[in-house]
Amino acid sequence: MMRINIAICDDEQKSLQMIQKELYHIADKLKIEIETYAYKEGKKVLDLIYNEKEDFDVLFLDIDMPDVSGLEVAKKLRQKHLDIILIFISAYEQYVFESIEYNPFRYIRKNRIEKELMPCLKAAYQRLEEMQDSYMIVKTGEAEVRVKHSDIMYFETSARKIGIHLKNGEVLFVRKTIKELYEELNDEHFIKIHSGCVANAKYIGKYSNHDITLDNGEHLIVSRTRIKSVKIALMNYWGNQV
């Protein structure tokens, strides 16, 4: 059975203990194996993750904290393009729309935590299972490379080949068509933005009527015929993260 390593960051000790206790209670009901780690400071969590001292699968993050806000912690994590499942916890609903920028998996209200925590943990476990299984074998020349779907930022046509752009900056070139690769992925997170380019919604930070901006600052053009479908796909993706 897969074990989930969960970090909880909240400046209130009482809240930390309550969330930890509830998570173990829910995990026992769902027959999920978890290990939790509690922290009262966002700086501590960033240090552990950035310096690879701990490998967390899920981070429950309070937004309103005195040292570094949860939104600032999320911003720094996303700048590093980490795959950690981010779940905001807050007593204030006004942060919902601001938090969307950092691609949270869920947004849990503290006054409804007992109701919302169980479906959230169950969905996070399912997502982690999908992330483990979702990969493809890419043939580049004589070599074969195993590539996780979540590592692909976008792919586009390039001189009769397809350039697969990865989050680490590497580009893999394969002799396939856009249609072949798109169908091979069969992943709803990938959105066709024009006839020669498909982008991973996970890395799309901003959207306009003519282009999208990825988390690394790259701009990709959206064709006129796909403006509406791209917008709908993004709204659905972002909506499911809250």
MORAPE-V512426 format. One record per backbone hydrogen bond with DSSP energy under -1.0 kcal/mol. CO is the residue of the C=O (numbers start at 1). NH is the residue of the N-H. E is the energy in kcal/mol with one decimal. If there is no record, write none. Layout:
# MORAPE-V512426
co:CO nh:NH e:E
co:CO nh:NH e:E
This chain:
# MORAPE-V512426
co:4 nh:35 e:-2.4
co:5 nh:57 e:-2.5
co:5 nh:58 e:-1.9
co:6 nh:37 e:-2.2
co:7 nh:60 e:-3.0
co:8 nh:39 e:-2.7
co:9 nh:62 e:-2.8
co:12 nh:16 e:-2.3
co:13 nh:17 e:-2.4
co:14 nh:18 e:-2.0
co:15 nh:19 e:-2.5
co:16 nh:20 e:-2.5
co:17 nh:21 e:-2.4
co:18 nh:22 e:-2.4
co:19 nh:23 e:-2.5
co:20 nh:24 e:-2.1
co:21 nh:25 e:-1.9
co:22 nh:26 e:-2.6
co:23 nh:27 e:-2.9
co:24 nh:28 e:-2.0
co:25 nh:29 e:-1.5
co:26 nh:30 e:-2.6
co:27 nh:32 e:-2.8
co:33 nh:4 e:-2.5
co:35 nh:6 e:-3.3
co:37 nh:8 e:-2.8
co:39 nh:10 e:-2.2
co:41 nh:45 e:-1.4
co:42 nh:46 e:-2.4
co:43 nh:47 e:-2.3
co:44 nh:48 e:-2.3
co:45 nh:49 e:-2.3
co:46 nh:50 e:-3.1
co:47 nh:51 e:-2.0
co:48 nh:53 e:-2.5
co:48 nh:54 e:-1.4
co:49 nh:52 e:-1.4
co:57 nh:85 e:-2.7
co:58 nh:7 e:-2.8
co:59 nh:87 e:-2.9
co:60 nh:9 e:-2.9
co:61 nh:89 e:-2.6
co:63 nh:65 e:-1.4
co:63 nh:70 e:-2.4
co:69 nh:73 e:-2.1
co:70 nh:74 e:-2.5
co:71 nh:75 e:-2.2
co:72 nh:76 e:-2.0
co:73 nh:77 e:-2.1
co:74 nh:78 e:-2.6
co:75 nh:79 e:-1.7
co:77 nh:82 e:-1.5
co:78 nh:81 e:-1.5
co:85 nh:59 e:-3.0
co:86 nh:105 e:-3.8
co:87 nh:61 e:-3.0
co:88 nh:108 e:-3.3
co:89 nh:63 e:-1.2
co:90 nh:110 e:-2.1
co:93 nh:96 e:-1.8
co:95 nh:99 e:-2.3
co:99 nh:102 e:-2.0
co:100 nh:103 e:-2.0
co:106 nh:88 e:-2.0
co:108 nh:90 e:-2.2
co:109 nh:112 e:-2.0
co:110 nh:113 e:-1.1
co:112 nh:116 e:-2.4
co:113 nh:117 e:-2.1
co:116 nh:120 e:-1.3
co:117 nh:121 e:-2.6
co:118 nh:122 e:-2.3
co:119 nh:123 e:-2.1
co:120 nh:124 e:-2.3
co:121 nh:125 e:-2.2
co:122 nh:126 e:-1.9
co:123 nh:127 e:-2.4
co:124 nh:128 e:-2.3
co:125 nh:129 e:-2.0
co:126 nh:130 e:-2.1
co:127 nh:131 e:-2.5
co:128 nh:132 e:-1.8
co:129 nh:133 e:-1.7
co:130 nh:134 e:-2.1
co:133 nh:135 e:-1.2
co:134 nh:149 e:-1.8
co:136 nh:147 e:-3.2
co:138 nh:145 e:-3.2
co:140 nh:143 e:-1.8
co:143 nh:140 e:-2.2
co:145 nh:138 e:-3.5
co:147 nh:136 e:-2.8
co:148 nh:151 e:-1.6
co:149 nh:152 e:-1.6
co:151 nh:167 e:-2.3
co:153 nh:200 e:-3.0
co:154 nh:165 e:-2.8
co:155 nh:198 e:-2.5
co:156 nh:163 e:-3.1
co:158 nh:161 e:-1.0
co:161 nh:158 e:-3.4
co:162 nh:174 e:-2.1
co:163 nh:156 e:-1.8
co:164 nh:172 e:-2.3
co:165 nh:153 e:-2.8
co:165 nh:154 e:-1.3
co:166 nh:169 e:-1.9
co:170 nh:166 e:-3.0
co:172 nh:164 e:-3.6
co:174 nh:162 e:-2.7
co:174 nh:176 e:-1.3
co:177 nh:181 e:-2.3
co:178 nh:182 e:-2.7
co:179 nh:183 e:-2.4
co:180 nh:184 e:-2.0
co:181 nh:185 e:-2.3
co:182 nh:186 e:-2.0
co:187 nh:190 e:-1.9
co:189 nh:201 e:-3.4
co:191 nh:199 e:-2.8
co:193 nh:223 e:-2.3
co:194 nh:197 e:-1.9
co:196 nh:157 e:-2.0
co:197 nh:193 e:-1.6
co:197 nh:194 e:-1.5
co:198 nh:155 e:-2.4
co:199 nh:191 e:-3.4
co:200 nh:203 e:-2.0
co:201 nh:204 e:-1.3
co:203 nh:215 e:-2.1
co:206 nh:213 e:-2.3
co:210 nh:222 e:-2.5
co:211 nh:208 e:-2.6
co:212 nh:220 e:-2.4
co:213 nh:205 e:-2.6
co:213 nh:206 e:-1.8
co:214 nh:217 e:-2.1
co:218 nh:214 e:-2.9
co:220 nh:212 e:-2.4
co:223 nh:226 e:-1.4
co:226 nh:230 e:-2.7
co:227 nh:231 e:-2.0
co:228 nh:232 e:-2.3
co:229 nh:233 e:-2.3
co:230 nh:234 e:-2.5
co:231 nh:235 e:-2.6
co:232 nh:236 e:-2.3
co:233 nh:237 e:-2.2
co:234 nh:238 e:-3.3
co:235 nh:239 e:-2.3
co:236 nh:240 e:-1.7
co:239 nh:242 e:-1.0
